[in-house]
Amino acid sequence: MTFVVRPAVMTHGRNKSRIHRHYGAAGPFLQEGEGGPTYRPYTRPMIMPQSTALILDAAAFAATCYTDQRRTHAGDVPAVNHAISVAREIATTAGVDNASVLAAALLHDVIEDTDITADQLAERFGASVAEMVAECSDDPDLKRKERKAAQIEHAPNISPGAKLIKLADKLCNIREIHGADDGKWSLKKRQKYLEWADEVVTALGQVNESLERAYWTESKETAALIGPAPKKVNKADKKADKKARKADKAARSATEEVEEADAAMATASLDPIER
């Protein structure tokens, strides 16, 4: 003998149980057989928006890429935390919900910090995401000073999405160095980084008013804490300064010699004349 098991559910108005709404009046069980009641699996389709899937895939991919990397100057946290922070600033502070931009923000350091190439990113996440990540990546063939100079030079010409990522990246970085001092990020290094970051953000031009305001507020607070960067003096200025100090010293010595000679003559004129 077979029978249908019906769960005790309310079937009127808004008080219908979730079981009843999902499975129907018969509930989640079918007919009972020799092995007991047969369970009917939940088959209601759950469709995830493609944009959400892209962002989550980028987050998972970034976490895999950064498995063993840490942000030592930011409390020794996983490197992927920084990528998530950059994407969060774009989504919350800037109010941007473009899936490609958010995915690229999650992946913005992958080319620089891992063996992943732009072609591999394009194959998995699309050309738009790969191009923005590439725009945010330094040329590994350049020296450190050249890479920093190139960021300032290229900032005005990168795409709007890459500019958002650059701005959010600099905001998150200066937040991290605000109180960092682990030996690798000395006071002088933090001062120089802040000065350079300000130059990059200025070169970006108008990007997003809310994100720009957040950056400059953080920049002023960090500058007030760590002070201004030491002024740079080139070799020519150093040589001229040394020459000026040497000339000043020679002038003082000459003045002292004249004063000593005048004093000696004055003393000699006061001595009594021998008869």
C-alpha positions in Angstrom: 0.0 0.0 0.0 1.3 3.4 -0.9 0.4 6.8 0.5 1.5 10.4 0.3 3.1 12.0 3.3 1.9 15.6 3.6 3.7 17.9 6.1 1.6 19.9 8.5 1.7 23.3 6.8 -0.4 26.4 6.8 -2.0 26.8 3.3 -3.7 30.2 3.5 -2.5 33.7 2.5 1.1 34.8 3.3 1.4 32.2 6.0 2.1 29.3 3.6 5.2 27.6 4.8 8.4 27.7 2.8 8.2 24.0 2.2 4.7 24.3 0.8 5.7 27.2 -1.5 8.7 25.4 -2.8 7.4 21.8 -3.2 3.6 22.2 -3.5 0.8 20.8 -1.4 2.4 17.3 -1.3 5.5 18.6 0.4 9.0 17.3 -0.2 8.1 13.5 0.1 6.7 11.3 -2.7 5.2 7.9 -2.2 6.6 5.5 0.4 8.0 2.3 -1.0 9.9 -0.7 0.4 12.9 1.5 1.3 10.8 4.2 3.0 9.5 7.5 1.7 11.1 8.8 -1.4 12.5 12.3 -1.1 11.8 14.8 -3.8 14.8 17.1 -4.3 14.3 20.8 -4.5 14.4 21.7 -8.1 13.4 25.4 -8.2 15.9 27.1 -10.5 18.4 29.4 -8.9 19.9 31.7 -11.6 22.9 33.8 -10.7 23.4 37.0 -12.6 26.4 36.8 -15.0 27.8 40.0 -13.4 27.8 38.5 -9.9 29.4 35.2 -11.2 32.2 37.2 -12.8 33.0 39.1 -9.6 32.9 36.0 -7.5 35.1 34.1 -10.0 37.6 36.9 -9.9 37.6 36.9 -6.1 38.2 33.2 -6.0 40.9 33.4 -8.7 42.7 36.2 -6.8 42.6 34.2 -3.5 44.2 31.2 -5.3 46.9 33.4 -6.8 47.8 35.0 -3.5 47.7 31.8 -1.4 51.2 32.3 0.1 51.5 36.1 -0.1 51.2 38.5 2.8 51.0 42.3 3.3 53.7 42.5 5.9 53.5 46.3 6.3 49.7 46.1 7.0 49.7 43.7 9.9 50.9 40.6 8.1 47.4 40.1 6.5 46.8 37.9 3.4 47.6 39.8 0.1 44.1 39.1 -1.2 42.7 41.4 1.5 44.2 44.4 -0.3 42.5 43.3 -3.6 39.2 43.0 -1.9 39.6 46.4 -0.2 40.3 48.1 -3.5 37.1 46.5 -5.1 35.1 47.4 -2.0 36.1 51.1 -2.2 35.1 51.2 -5.8 31.7 49.6 -5.0 30.9 51.5 -1.9 32.8 54.9 -1.8 32.7 55.4 -5.5 29.3 53.8 -6.0 30.3 51.9 -9.1 28.7 48.5 -9.8 30.3 47.7 -13.1 31.2 44.0 -12.9 34.2 44.2 -15.2 35.7 47.1 -13.2 35.1 45.3 -9.9 36.6 42.0 -11.3 39.6 43.9 -12.6 40.0 45.6 -9.2 40.2 42.2 -7.5 42.8 41.1 -10.0 44.8 44.4 -10.4 48.1 43.1 -9.0 47.9 39.6 -10.4 50.1 40.3 -13.4 52.7 42.1 -11.3 52.8 39.7 -8.4 52.3 36.3 -10.0 53.1 34.3 -13.2 49.6 35.0 -14.6 49.6 36.8 -17.9 47.2 39.2 -19.5 46.3 36.6 -22.2 45.3 34.1 -19.5 43.1 36.7 -17.8 41.5 37.6 -21.1 40.7 33.9 -21.8 39.0 33.5 -18.4 37.5 37.0 -17.6 37.3 38.7 -21.0 39.4 41.3 -22.8 37.9 44.3 -20.9 39.0 42.9 -17.5 42.5 41.9 -18.8 43.1 45.3 -20.4 42.3 47.2 -17.2 44.6 44.9 -15.2 47.3 45.4 -17.7 46.9 49.2 -17.5 47.3 49.0 -13.7 50.5 46.8 -14.0 54.0 48.2 -14.0 56.5 47.2 -16.7 58.8 44.6 -15.0 61.7 45.5 -17.3 61.9 49.0 -15.8 63.9 49.9 -12.7 61.9 50.9 -9.6 62.4 54.7 -10.1 61.5 54.3 -13.8 58.3 52.4 -12.9 57.2 55.1 -10.4 57.8 57.8 -13.0 55.9 55.8 -15.7 52.9 55.6 -13.4 52.7 59.4 -13.2 53.3 59.8 -16.9 50.7 57.2 -18.0 48.0 58.1 -15.4 46.2 60.7 -17.6 45.9 58.3 -20.5 44.6 55.1 -19.0 40.9 54.0 -19.3 38.2 55.3 -16.8 38.0 51.9 -15.2 41.7 51.7 -14.7 41.7 55.2 -13.2 39.1 54.1 -10.7 41.3 51.1 -9.7 44.5 53.2 -9.5 42.7 55.8 -7.3 41.2 53.1 -5.0 44.6 51.3 -4.9 46.4 54.4 -3.7 43.7 55.1 -1.1 44.0 51.7 0.4 47.8 51.8 0.3 48.1 55.1 2.2 45.7 53.7 4.7 47.9 50.7 5.2 51.1 52.8 5.7 49.3 55.4 8.0 50.7 53.7 11.1 53.0 51.1 9.6 56.6 51.0 10.7 58.0 47.4 10.6 61.5 48.3 9.4 60.6 47.9 5.8 58.3 50.9 5.9 60.4 53.5 7.8 59.1 57.0 8.4 61.2 58.3 5.4 59.9 55.6 3.1 56.3 56.3 4.1 56.8 60.1 3.5 58.2 59.5 0.0 55.4 57.0 -0.9 52.8 59.5 0.2 54.4 62.3 -1.9 54.5 60.0 -4.9 51.0 58.7 -4.5 49.7 62.3 -4.4 51.5 62.9 -7.7 49.9 59.9 -9.3 46.4 60.8 -8.1 46.9 64.4 -9.3 47.9 63.1 -12.7 44.8 60.9 -12.9 42.6 64.0 -13.1 38.9 63.8 -12.5 37.9 60.3 -11.7 35.1 60.0 -9.1 34.3 62.9 -6.7 33.5 60.7 -3.7 36.6 58.5 -4.1 38.9 61.6 -4.7 37.5 63.3 -1.6 38.2 60.1 0.4 41.8 59.9 -0.9 42.7 63.6 -0.2 41.2 63.4 3.3 43.2 60.3 4.1 46.3 61.9 2.5 46.1 65.0 4.7 45.6 62.8 7.8 48.6 60.6 7.0 50.7 63.7 6.2 49.8 65.2 9.5 50.9 62.0 11.2 54.2 61.3 9.4 55.2 64.8 8.3 56.3 66.0 4.9 58.8 64.1 2.8 62.4 65.4 3.0 63.3 67.8 0.2 65.3 66.4 -2.6 68.6 68.0 -3.3 70.3 67.3 -6.6 74.1 67.0 -7.0 74.5 70.5 -8.6 72.7 72.1 -5.7 74.8 70.1 -3.2 78.0 71.2 -5.0 76.9 74.9 -5.0 76.0 74.7 -1.4 79.3 73.2 -0.4 81.1 75.9 -2.4 79.1 78.6 -0.8 79.9 77.3 2.7 83.6 77.1 1.8 83.6 80.7 0.6 81.8 81.9 3.7 84.3 80.1 5.9 87.2 81.7 4.0 85.6 85.1 4.4 85.2 84.7 8.1 88.8 83.6 8.4 90.0 86.7 6.5 87.9 88.9 8.7 89.3 87.4 11.8 92.8 87.9 10.6 92.2 91.6 9.8 90.6 92.0 13.2 93.6 90.4 14.9 96.1 92.6 13.0 94.1 95.7 14.0 94.1 94.7 17.6 97.8 94.0 17.6 98.6 97.5 16.1 96.3 99.2 18.6 98.1 97.4 21.5 101.6 98.4 20.1 100.7 102.1 19.9 99.8 102.1 23.6 103.2 100.7 24.7 105.6 103.4 26.4 108.4 104.7 24.3 111.9 103.7 25.6 114.2 106.7 26.1 
